[in-house]
Amino acid sequence: MQEKPTQRPTFFVLEIALQAIEALRPVAARILTCDRELGEQLRDALSSVVLNIGEGNRSQGRLRVTRFSTAAGSANESRVALRAAVAWRYVEASDVQAGEELLDRVCAMLWRLGARR
């Protein structure tokens, strides 16, 4: 008898956060060429979103809420970094719009999961 491959259950907020990274990857690369510090901070914040969501998904109680709150804070940090990059004219507002919309969805989903940032 052949075993079925195991399929990981989908945790939608994590999938949306990963989509945000994919959407913002070229933008982050462009920002890095203009401002290394801001680009690295954006990249770190986006990674923090998904890592904290992943950890929170396997946590319980206060730790779960803390991880989701940290993820929400990092998502907001990412949005502010994008706004700063637009203000510095490293990128256009239209370049970041899709990623910002995904990050907004992530924040709303994390709020419903208990994040309070």
Secondary structure, DSSP 8 states (H G I E B T S, - for coil): -----------HHHHHHHHHHHHHHHHHHHHHHH-HHHHHHHHHHHHHHHHHHHHHHT--HHHHHHHHHHHHHHHHHHHHHHHHHHHTTSS-HHHHHHHHHHHHHHHHHHHHTT---
